[in-house]
Amino acid sequence: MTDTRAGFVALIGEPNAGKSTLLNRMVGAKISIVTHKVQTTRTRIRGVCMEGQSQIVFVDTPGLFKPRRRLDRAMVAAAWGGAADADIIVLLIEAHRGLTEGVERILETLRDRIPQGQPIALAINKIDRVKAEVLLALTEKMNEAFPFVKTFMISAEKGYGVNDLREWLAGEVPEGPWLYPEDQIADLPMRMIAAEITREKLTLRLHEELPYQMTVETENWEEKDDGSARIDQIIYVARDGHKGIVLGNKGETIKAIGQASRKELMEFLDRPVHLFLQVKVRPNWLEEKERFDEMGLDFKDGDSPR
């Protein structure tokens, strides 16, 4: 019998470094929402990837940035918690941005918070955006700044170098039994994945600050006799004005969001879906423990540092 391996890999980096794109590429399915807006991933989404006899469980952490609000602080705490618990950490940086202030802060925290001996690899993403000599200089600079066990040059979007990274991780995760059934791709409850899909559509459709002032919860999930699913979701916004923006003129915006979300849910679940969206104003949702629980974040982690 062939020996199996299994372990947790944390993807960390600044917002928009491409962590969710890489996770989706590795797993071969869309389980982490990907948008052009920063701070989209709020919870640690675990994607399960099979490579030979190895099972790699990816922890997609929220982007690491300087937290301002309670939600920000809880997101950053979740990211570092995910990294500290992992067997291997992969730091993702953008080739065209290089060693930014944010990346320097991450390296500093890695030195302080991550136990010695925990393997940390570097993945330079979006390599198609820069020339070879820029890439080589950045690789040198990063490895002088931190003792990475291995450096990979990838394009998560186009797939370059991703197989090399996946094969290396498969050989590095600890020997042991698989942690999930072979056909499982994520350990998030379906209700939460469904809410994330709708939140992605809202984020893509709306602009500026609004996406960070709202959240989506799956209130009800009903399996129908004909094999379809009825999904009821609530979009919580902080102000009356926000409700109007989400609804749009004659309800056009919410209708378009609902259609886009329903289409993706049907593809994801591979069956008919009846999706019903409601918009509710909750001025203090960003300070409510229940909302944090629903997002898989620890409310206490959002407390202001003493």
C-alpha angles and dihedrals in degrees: 000000000000116000113247128216131201136171148143122265119193118208109206134174145111120310112284094017088129102259096138092045090051092047092051091047092050095047094041094228136077107258103137119059116246122199137149090249121095124243093027098140108074102169136042102263114196116211119189119219127184119210115171107305092339128098113204115196110200121208107203105202128199112264113273113243140139104290120227107167135040091260091051092051092049090049093051091046089051090051094052091042089055092049095048092051095049128100091221132018124209116196111206119203132173116250095216094049098043124178100001128178088259092054090048089054090050091051090050092052091046088057092049104038109028118082115247113259095034104129113243119188129189123227115190105204133198091033090162088073098065140048122259095251092053089051094050092048091050092049090053093046093049094048090050089052095049137012100245114183091219139358125218129189111211149157106214091189097051097030099240113154093358094114091054091052093047093049092049092049090048089058094045103050113098123271112257145097121311115269098214137031110278094247097049115105103179139018096211113111111257090241090062094045089051091051090049091052091054091045089054091054090050091049093050093047100044129057145222120356099347098089090061091050094061142058136190126224129187101228099179137014118187126184110216126213091242091061095258126120129228111211123189117193135182122211108206116205129182100228143029090242090057090054090057091050092050092047094045128192108336089347093295096135096051089045092054091046091049092050094049092047093046091050092053093044090053091051092046096047094034093224140079116292130196107202124192120187127195127184118215130181114229108166094195102038089122088063099044119107092210092061091051091048089052090053092048092245128131110246091205090058087065093060113118112263109262 
